[in-house]
């Protein structure tokens, strides 16, 4: 028997940093995972821990570097972590850093944003993945858990029908999805924050404006628009689970339901995914 792949590290390292500018505070909250690859075979096959960097040490490193270096943007911090572990430990060959952000907005009091009171912006979470080796750094950014919906301008017709098909065709339906999109940078942008906002705006504009004959078409058009809008990204992977909203049958009650009343469902759902590249 032989060990053909291994990596290990620390997950769910949560940090919340407060930035103080006098009485005005800002906050940044991250969930960090760091996974190491390298000369660790003996720890698996020979019970030799002599080269093992304790996962508790990995956690402490994240906390210390967050105190010293974490700023407003997530990606530079992920790059810093990857570079640190490669520089510190010569037997480490690759570092994967995954960072997910919880976003906060200021609470409005008397029509003015409060200096140090916040509420969660939304359930959607920006994230980044940094893969660092001794030859290159690959940076991905994205958004997940972003629930988007449009109440019309969506249909699904002329699909394959056979003896197992019961789904009726429609030219007017609700289109709802919990979007996850991941884009890979070809080069470092001037601002990750501004670039990520531009990508997301391109995705959402197409979702809102274009008629959707299928989730597949909409996915491709969204990816195409993101690549056209942002020259710094190389490709984008999009996952769009089709969160079905089913028309409720009110005929037994003598009522007509003209696309007004639906029951939202989570399971089962269609899972539509694709990668669009230049």
Secondary structure, 3 states (H helix, E strand, C coil): CCCCCCCEEEEEEEEEEEEEECCEEEEEEEEEEEEEEECCHHHHHCCCCCCCCCHHHHHHHHHHHHHHHCCCCHHHHHHHHHHHHHHHCCCEEEEEEEEEEECEEEEEECCEEEEEEEEECCCCEEEEEEEEECCCEEEEEEEEEEEEEECCCECECCCCCCCCCCCCCECCCCEEEEEEEEEEECCCCCCHHHHHHHHHHHHHHHHHHCCECCHHHHHHHHHHHHHHHCCCEEEEEEEEEECCEEECCCHHHCCCCCCCCEEECCCCCEEEEEEEEC
